[in-house]
Amino acid sequence: MREVTVAVMQMKPELGEPATNLDKMSDMISAVAGTQRVDLVIFPELITSGYELGVRFTEVAQRIDGPTVNFLAQRASEHGLYIAFGMVTKEKVESVLYNAAVLVGPEGEIVEEYRKVHLRGEERMAFKEGIKLPVTETDFGAIGLMLGWDLAFPEVARSLVLDGAEMLCVLANWDAQEMEEWQVYARARAYENATFVAVCNRVGEDVTMNFGGQSMIVGPRGEMYASLVDHVDETGAALEGYAVATIDLDDVRVHRETLQTLQGRQPSIYRSIVRKY
């Protein structure tokens, strides 16, 4: 068995207040790791800044080795776990920004940065698209990072799985009006790839958007290991919180060998998949 304990952290960030959001993230990490052994903690997309910042994204953007990543890397080291979270990153060219997912490890190291490939709506005005879908080796297995709208594209999940990912970690800002598709996509990606899918969505409002939560950890046959689907207030609005599950990554190999979904593919006849619409 290769057991790993995963926590999805459903949180409302304060728009344009990275310091406040980092403090809240730190408190949530301490809350979940202080009572049980956790190997991987996942926060939503753009959790350090909020989503509807527009031109103010330039004010909160940081390089990957900047203070935000260093702060969370220290938390990861203190608790001996991995932390995946979303933030705005930049390189030497100050005006080039990325909607990124960052993974830091239990030794306080930077493990991976993934830059969102599928930008949606106004994101295209703020960020540059990423060009790679990295699969990351951790102490417990191989994972693939995805951001928001990436979940709607089966090619992303399939590419990561074919490159060795045993678990997909989806960090999102998914609109509350579109939660049915959120649930369907999450389970579909798990089913069609015989893989674990941990989806972490934010809650609360920014300026015009409301976000729907419903963070989940789904198994290779679509089974629900942990869920915040019903974690709502009396009005039905999603609440902050976290869900934890212990999964066995060896189940991925078992199901793939049994179902033969990946082995039965016929890539030579799928040419239209890589053709522009």
C-alpha positions in Angstrom: 0.0 0.0 0.0 1.1 3.6 -0.7 -1.2 5.5 1.6 -1.2 9.3 1.4 -3.4 11.7 3.4 -4.7 14.7 1.4 -6.5 17.8 2.7 -8.4 20.2 0.4 -8.6 23.7 2.0 -11.7 25.6 1.0 -11.1 29.3 1.8 -12.2 32.8 1.0 -9.3 35.2 0.3 -9.4 38.9 0.9 -9.1 40.6 -2.4 -5.7 42.2 -2.8 -4.5 41.4 0.7 -1.7 38.8 0.4 -0.5 39.2 4.0 -4.0 38.6 5.5 -4.5 35.6 3.2 -1.2 34.0 4.1 -2.0 34.4 7.8 -5.3 32.6 7.3 -3.6 29.9 5.2 -1.1 29.3 8.0 -3.8 29.0 10.6 -5.7 26.5 8.4 -2.5 24.4 7.9 -1.9 24.4 11.6 -5.5 23.4 12.3 -5.5 20.4 10.0 -1.9 19.2 10.6 -2.1 19.8 14.4 -4.6 17.0 14.8 -3.5 14.3 12.3 -0.8 13.3 9.9 -1.2 15.0 6.5 1.0 14.5 3.5 -0.4 17.1 1.1 -2.5 20.2 1.6 -4.1 21.9 -1.4 -5.4 25.5 -1.5 -7.4 27.1 -4.3 -6.3 29.1 -7.4 -5.1 32.7 -6.8 -5.6 32.1 -3.1 -3.0 34.7 -2.0 -4.6 37.5 -3.9 -8.2 36.8 -4.9 -9.5 36.6 -8.5 -10.9 40.0 -9.7 -7.9 42.3 -9.2 -7.5 43.4 -12.8 -4.4 45.7 -13.2 -3.7 45.4 -9.5 -2.3 41.9 -10.2 0.9 43.6 -11.0 1.1 44.9 -7.4 0.8 41.4 -5.8 2.8 39.4 -8.3 6.0 37.9 -7.0 8.9 35.8 -8.4 8.8 32.2 -7.5 11.5 32.5 -4.9 9.9 35.5 -3.3 8.5 36.1 0.2 5.1 34.3 -0.4 6.7 31.1 -1.5 9.3 31.3 1.2 6.7 31.8 3.9 4.6 28.8 2.8 7.8 26.7 2.3 8.6 27.3 5.9 5.1 26.2 7.0 5.6 23.0 4.9 8.9 22.4 6.6 7.5 22.9 10.1 4.7 20.4 9.5 6.6 18.0 7.3 4.2 18.1 4.4 3.6 19.3 0.8 1.5 22.5 0.1 0.0 23.3 -3.2 -1.4 26.8 -3.7 -2.3 29.4 -6.3 -0.7 32.8 -6.8 0.4 35.4 -9.3 4.0 34.9 -10.4 6.3 36.9 -12.6 9.8 36.7 -14.1 12.4 39.4 -14.8 10.0 41.2 -17.1 7.7 42.9 -14.6 4.7 43.2 -16.9 4.6 39.4 -17.8 2.4 37.7 -15.2 1.3 34.1 -14.8 -1.7 32.5 -13.0 0.4 29.8 -11.3 0.2 26.8 -9.0 3.2 26.3 -6.7 4.1 23.2 -4.8 6.5 23.4 -1.9 7.8 20.3 0.0 8.5 19.0 3.5 12.1 20.1 3.4 11.1 23.7 2.7 12.0 23.3 -1.0 10.3 24.6 -4.1 9.1 21.5 -5.9 7.1 22.7 -8.8 5.6 25.7 -10.5 2.8 25.2 -13.0 1.5 28.1 -15.2 -2.1 27.9 -16.2 -2.5 26.9 -19.8 -6.2 27.5 -20.3 -7.0 31.1 -19.4 -10.7 32.1 -19.4 -12.3 35.4 -20.0 -10.6 38.4 -18.4 -7.7 36.2 -17.3 -6.4 36.6 -20.8 -5.9 40.3 -20.2 -3.9 39.8 -17.0 -1.8 36.7 -17.6 0.3 35.0 -20.1 -0.5 31.3 -20.9 1.7 28.6 -19.7 3.2 26.1 -22.3 3.9 23.0 -20.2 2.0 20.4 -18.2 4.6 19.1 -15.7 4.2 15.8 -13.8 5.9 16.1 -10.4 7.5 13.3 -8.4 6.9 13.5 -4.6 7.9 11.3 -1.7 4.5 9.4 -2.1 3.9 9.4 -5.8 3.5 11.4 -9.0 1.0 14.2 -9.2 -0.2 16.7 -11.9 -1.2 20.2 -11.1 -4.1 21.9 -12.8 -5.8 25.3 -12.5 -9.4 26.2 -12.8 -10.7 25.9 -16.4 -8.0 23.3 -17.2 -10.5 20.9 -15.6 -12.9 21.4 -18.5 -10.3 20.1 -21.0 -9.9 16.3 -20.9 -6.7 16.6 -22.9 -5.0 18.2 -19.8 -5.8 15.4 -17.4 -5.1 12.7 -20.0 -1.7 14.2 -20.9 -0.7 14.3 -17.2 -1.8 10.7 -16.7 0.0 9.5 -19.8 3.1 11.2 -18.4 2.8 9.3 -15.1 0.5 11.2 -12.8 -1.3 9.1 -10.3 -3.2 12.0 -8.7 -4.5 15.2 -10.3 -4.6 18.3 -8.0 -7.0 20.9 -9.3 -6.8 24.4 -7.8 -9.8 26.5 -8.8 -11.9 29.6 -8.7 -15.1 28.1 -10.0 -18.3 30.1 -10.2 -21.1 29.2 -7.9 -23.6 29.2 -10.8 -21.6 26.4 -12.5 -21.3 23.8 -9.8 -23.1 21.0 -11.6 -20.4 21.0 -14.3 -17.7 21.3 -11.6 -18.9 18.0 -10.0 -19.3 16.2 -13.4 -15.9 17.3 -14.6 -14.2 16.2 -11.4 -15.7 12.7 -11.4 -15.3 12.3 -15.2 -11.6 13.0 -15.1 -11.2 10.4 -12.3 -13.3 7.8 -14.2 -11.7 8.3 -17.6 -8.2 8.1 -16.3 -8.6 5.7 -13.4 -6.9 8.2 -11.2 -7.4 10.1 -8.0 -8.6 13.7 -8.4 -8.4 16.3 -5.6 -10.3 19.4 -6.5 -10.1 22.5 -4.3 -12.4 25.5 -5.0 -12.6 28.8 -3.2 -15.7 30.3 -1.6 -17.0 33.9 -1.1 -17.3 36.9 -3.4 -14.9 39.3 -5.0 -16.4 42.1 -7.0 -18.9 40.6 -9.4 -18.3 36.9 -9.0 -19.4 34.4 -6.3 -17.5 31.1 -5.9 -19.1 27.8 -5.1 -16.7 25.7 -3.0 -17.7 22.0 -3.2 -14.1 20.8 -2.8 -13.7 17.0 -3.2 -11.3 14.1 -3.2 -12.5 11.6 -5.8 -11.2 8.0 -6.4 -10.4 6.2 -9.6 -13.9 4.8 -9.9 -15.6 8.1 -9.1 -16.1 7.3 -5.5 -16.1 10.2 -3.0 -13.4 9.9 -0.4 -14.1 13.4 1.1 -16.4 16.2 0.2 -17.4 19.7 1.1 -20.4 19.6 -1.3 -22.9 20.1 1.6 -20.7 22.5 3.6 -23.0 25.5 3.3 -24.8 28.1 5.4 -28.6 28.5 5.7 -28.8 30.3 2.4 -26.9 27.6 0.5 -23.7 29.6 0.2 -20.5 27.6 0.5 -18.5 27.9 3.7 -14.8 27.8 4.5 -13.5 24.5 5.8 -11.4 21.6 4.9 -11.9 17.9 4.0 -9.3 15.2 4.6 -9.0 11.7 3.1 -6.4 8.9 3.2 -6.0 7.2 -0.2 -4.0 4.4 -1.5 -2.2 5.3 -4.7 -1.7 1.6 -5.5 -5.4 1.5 -6.3 -4.6 3.5 -9.5 -2.5 0.7 -10.9 -5.1 -1.9 -9.9 -7.9 -0.1 -11.7 -5.9 0.7 -14.8 -4.9 -3.0 -15.2 -8.5 -4.1 -14.6 -10.2 -1.6 -16.9 -7.6 -1.4 -19.6 -8.9 2.1 -20.5 -5.4 3.6 -21.2 -4.1 0.4 -22.7 -7.0 0.2 -25.1 -6.4 3.7 -26.6 -5.8 3.9 -30.4 -3.7 7.1 -30.7 -3.1 6.7 -34.5 -6.8 7.6 -35.2 -7.1 10.5 -32.8 -5.4 13.1 -35.1 -8.2 15.5 -34.9 -7.7 16.0 -31.2 -4.6 18.1 -31.8 -6.1 20.1 -34.7 -7.2 23.7 -34.0 -10.9 24.1 -34.1 
